[in-house]
Amino acid sequence: MPADSRQRRATRHAQPTADSAPAAPRKQPITAERITDAALQVVATEGYDALTIRRVTAVLGTGPSSLYAHITTKTDLDDLLLGRLCAEIVLPEPDPASWRQQLHDVYAQLRDQYLKYPGVSRAALAMVPTHLETLRVSEGLLALLLAGGVPAQTAAWARDSLTVYVTAYAWERSLVHQRRQHQDDDWVLSREDLVARFEALPADRFPNTRRHAAELTSGSGHDRFDFTLSLMLDNLTTAVVPAPS
């Protein structure tokens, strides 16, 4: 074996001496995955309102300039977040016999992904998605609508409307969750308290609210979500889209 080869091998296997300085730990490269992980960590521990590029860089232990290869604005950060959540959604093979239930199941998955990180659904409002995973889910939803015989224009608008509803529903639930963290917040009422308030309203001005206080406050879990989504889906095949003006 040549002397230089033996020397390199000996050097690799030699134990460091007391005088030799340890090699500096190699920094992990900044990737879109690491940025997304850090952003979700901020949302999970501090809430969506705390999410900024500066906050993400602090979690990563770097500076904003090191993120510019992947993101430059808060919108870019939102796009990464939505893509990560959508990557968890399982899309079924479109079935004309059960397309409504399939759509309901996919939207329930999206709802649950949003609710894992309270407030993050706000990122989806007024957003034009570019992440391939977000577009994958949008494509899958459109395919399900078309499989149900919904005309293309109706399907396009219906997909947007259904998605906005699910997003807004998750955001409202997040706001309720946030307010419930404050024990002194008078806005948070039990159903019994709310019924009592409705029934105490002046009968001459609020006859229907008083009479139907129980119905107005009914529903638990995602009952109202299921009702509204079903109502929208059941009327799609008969919906009439206005002709372009």
N, C-alpha and C positions, 0 to 999 in steps of 0.2 A: 504494500500500500504506500503510495507517495507520502512524503513527509507532510506536505501541506494538507492532504486529506485527513491524515491522522490528527493533525493539530486542530483542524476545524471540528472533528468529532469530539476530541478531548475538551475543547472549549464548550461545546453544547452540553456535555454531561458534567462539567465541573460544577461543584457547589460554590455559591458566591462566598467570597471572603468578607471578613468584617469591614474591610476597607472599600469593598466594591459597592457602588450605589445601585439600588434596585432600579430596574427599568421602569419608566413612568407608565402607569396604566394607559392602555390605548382607549381613546374616547370612542364611544359607539357613534356610528354615523347617524345623522338626522335623516329619518325617512318619513314618508307619509304615514306609515303604520304607527311609528313612535309619536308623531304629532297627534294623531287621532287618539291614541291611548292616553296621552297627557290631557287632551281636551275633555275626554270622558271622565277622567279622574277629577278634573276641576268641577264639571257639572254634577257629578255624584256627591262630592264632598261640600261644595260651596254653592251650587245652584247655577242655572244657566245664566243668570244676570251677571255672575262673576267671570264669565268666560270672555277673555280677551287674548289677543296674540301675546301681549306682554306677560299675562298670567301663565300661558302655556310655556313660554320660553323659561319662566322661572322654574316650573316643574321639571323641565328638561335640563336645567342648569346651563343654559346657553343664552345667546343674544338674539334679538329679532332678525338680524341679517342672516343668521344661519338657517332660517326657515324659508328664505325667499326663493329657494329653488323649488319649493312645493306650494307655498301660499304667500300671498301679499296682502290680503284683506280678510276681514272677519267673515265675509261671504264665502271665501275659499274654505275657511275653517268650518263653517256650517255645512258646506257641501261634503266635506270629509266625514263629518258626524253623521249626516243622513245616509251617506253611502255605507258606513259601518253598520248602522241599524238595519238598513235594507238588506245587507248581506246575510242577515240571520233569517230572513223570511223565505219560507218554502212555498214555491209555486206549484200548483197541481197541473196535471195535463187537462186542458179544457174539455169538459163533458157537457154537451148540450142538454142532457137530462138533469144535471144538478149544478148548472152554472151559477144560480143565485146563492146556493149554500157555499159553493166554492169561493165566490166573491166575498161573502160574509166572513168566511174563515180567514182569507188573506187580510182583509181589513181589520179583523180582530187581532191578528198577529202584529200588524202595523201599530194599532192602538197600544198593545202591550209593550212593544219596543219603546214607544214614546214614554209610557208611564214608568219604565225602568229608570228614566232620567228626567224627573219632573222639570218641566219648562222647556225641554229641548224641542218639543213639537213646534214651538214658535219659530225655530229656524227654517221650517218648511213653508211658512207663510210668505207669499210674494217672492218665492224662490224659483228660479229657472234651473232645474237640476242638470248637472253635467256629469256627475259620477256614474260610472257604468252600472254599478249595483242599483242605484236609484232608478236609472233608466230601465234596467232589467225588470224591476217590479212594475213600473209603469207599462211596459210592454206586456207583461203577464196579465195585468188587469184589463188592458184593452182586448187581449185575446179572449179572455173569459166573457166579456160583454159581447163581442162579435160571435162567439160560439153560441150565445143565447138568442141569436137572431136579432139583436139590437142593431138598428141601422148605424152606419159608420159615424155620421154627424152626431146622432144622439149619443152613441157610445163615447165619442170624444168629449162632449160636454158633461156627460154623466160621470165619467171617470174623474174629471176635475172637481165636480160638485161633491161627489162622494169622498174624495180625498180631502177636500177642504173641511167637510163635516168631521171626519175622523180626526184631523189635525186640531180643529177648534175644540172638539170634545176632550181630547187629551190635554190641551192647554188649560181648559176650565177645571178639569180634575186636578191638575197640577196647582192651580191657584187655590183651590179648596184645601189641598194638602198643605200648602204653604201657610195658609191662614190658621189651620188647625194647630200649627206649631206654637201659636201664641194663645196661651190659656185665657188671657184677658180680652180677647177679641170678641166683642158682642155680636159681630156678624155671624159667627158660627153658632147655629142653633140646632138642637135636636129636632127630630120630626114632631115630637109631642109639643115642643115649644112653638114650632111654626104653625101647627094646627090650631093651637090655642090663640095665637095672634090673629090668624085668619078669622076664626070664629068670633073674635071680639070686635071685629070691624063693624062699623055702622050698617045695619041691615038695609036701610033705604038706599045706600050708595054702593054696597058690595054684596048684593043678595046671592049671586052665583058663587063668588069666592067663599062666602060663609057656608053655603049649602054643600059645596064640593071640596071642602078643605082636605078631606081624606084622600080624594082622588088626585088633587093637585100636588100632594106631597108623597104620593106612593112611589114605589119602585126602589129596589135595592141592587147593589152590585152594578152590573151593566144592563139592567132591564131597559132603561130608556135608550141606550145605545142600540140594543138589539131591535127595539121597536122602530126607531127612526130609520135604521139601515134597511130593515125589511120593507118599510113603507116606501122608501125610495126605489129599492130594487124591484118591488112588485109592480111598479107602474112604468117601468122603462120601455117595455115593448109597445105601450100605447101612447107614450109621450110624443108630442108634436113639436118639432123644432121649427122656429120661424124661418121662412125663406130669407136669404140674404137680401138686404135692401140696396 
